[in-house]
Amino acid sequence: MRALILEHPRPPSPERFNDIANTPLSSCLMAGYASSSLAEAGFETPILDARRLDFARVEQLILDERPSVLLVHAVYFWERTGELFDSLARLKQAGLTAPVCLFGFFPSLGWSELLTACPAIDYVVVGEPERTLVELMTALRDGRDAGVPGLARRGGGLPILTAPRAPRNNLDLLPFPARPFLKQEKTVSVQASRGCYNGCDFCLVPALGGGGNPWRGRSVDNVAREIALLRDQGKRDFYFVDANFIGPGRRGTDRTLMLAQALAGTAITFGMECRAADARPELMQALARVGLSSLLLGLESGSQAALNRMGKNSTPTQNLAAIDAARSAGLEPEVGFIMFEPDATLEDLAANLAFLRRARLLDRLGRTANLLHHHQIALMGTRLYARTLAEGRLAPEGPLGFHGRLVYRDPRVAWLAGAMRGLCLRVLKAMGEPDSGLHWSREAAREPYVTLNALLIEQFERLLALSQSWAAEPATCQAVPALAQCQGEIDGALARSRPGEAAAYM
């Protein structure tokens, strides 16, 4: 029995090109793990990587392939996600008789809405997919009822979940993920753990297990063996896509130190992500000695009140200590940061700005443009989405209402969030254009990057001060000309950054 696993096209959103929270990074290996688990069970499971193709081309490839089952790793791609549903409907109309099953973070959290709105979808895996897909394929092959734990389908015309499936505890039982396109990968993704021991209210990771997605680490030997196999195929640079590479408490630290010992002498480089509380100096230094070259710290805020609201269970002091620990190991960390969240006050924003200055994180244009505008995103299945929806402060948007527009408590914060988003995205769009003269690949401590970096910081300060001068609501007579002036300054600086205009900064 032959199942085709589809990585579907994901056209970018012109408005949300910089919003990366639509799916956790670990989802990049979901199709590979699904394929290897099905292959281990005796099923043929090729992967069609169609992420850069158009839907018309993909539909023809699927019809030509004539799979027994179509397994779709579905990723939410904002307002254009409906194009996937339309494509599946066209496939059915064109004669595809194979059952269609979706898996991934997005379908796990929106399974009821998907089965209600999309007749072309027959099954949805809810939770981690490997065991559920094997049992589904086995049932279909044997002609048995496909009611297996972790699988949603229709019953009596309504979406039903057969039974929840708990996340797998022993990850060493999983076969290494299939990697049919390994030769083209410069940096290879590896997953050394799953889940998280915290429960941030905006995060999809704990939501995948219905709120019960605990941190589970693969054994050191198991991870080291996969790295060795990939090294034998010529790969030397890796990125651990774990939500939190280190894991909880002393046990997590000890395991990470053991992994560092196992990687010693392998001559690899790697990147990782972790919570600030786990980034201790001795651990950062041990990892740096064995190849750690890039680090993302999930800080989220420099305001204690905001950290408490997000459920971060961390402090600004811990955040600063984590940055210092990374730098003591010779690493310049990137940071996850949410400048604007729906309950933010102007005092929170002032604390955030002071924190970023103290942490010396506003020294590079690309980073500054991100940090000064990032806003909190509410996705279906998270505690943030449920809470703000119940409070009447979330307006569902996009296909199935999977994401929502948050209503800020303070209209002055809402105005500043919109203003900074527009200004920063102007810069980030220019940095993404190879011919703009401002492309990120050429970024350095020189013009025009330095001038634009200073300008964005100055504008944030100026607009924050203006917001603080208003008693409650933005004063239109001040807000409109102030924002127009800032936009003009940014546009002028961008114009001077074009090729051939460098003399403007001399």
TAPE-V700701 format. One line per field, one symbol per residue. psi: psi as a letter, one per 40 degrees, with the letter a starting at -180 (. if undefined). A space follows every 50 residues. Layout:
BEGIN
psi->???
END
This chain:
BEGIN
psi->hhhhhhhiighihddfdeheediideeeedddddddddddeeihgihhgf deiidddddddddddfidihhhghhhfbeedddddddddddddeehehih hiiiddddefddddddegdehdihhhaheddddddddddddefihfgiie hiaihfeihihdiihiihdgeeehiiiigefddehdhhhiheiiaieagh eehdddddffeggihhhiidddddddddddddeehehihheidhddiiad ddddddddddddeheefiiiiiiiiddegidddddddddeeheihhhgdd iehddddddefdfiidddddddddddddeehhiiihhgdhideiiddddd ddddddddefefehdddddddeehihhhiheiddddddddeffhhhiihe fdiihihidhddddddddddddddddddddeehdeeeeideehigiiedd dddddddddddddddddeeiddihhddddddddddddddddddddeeihe eddde.
END
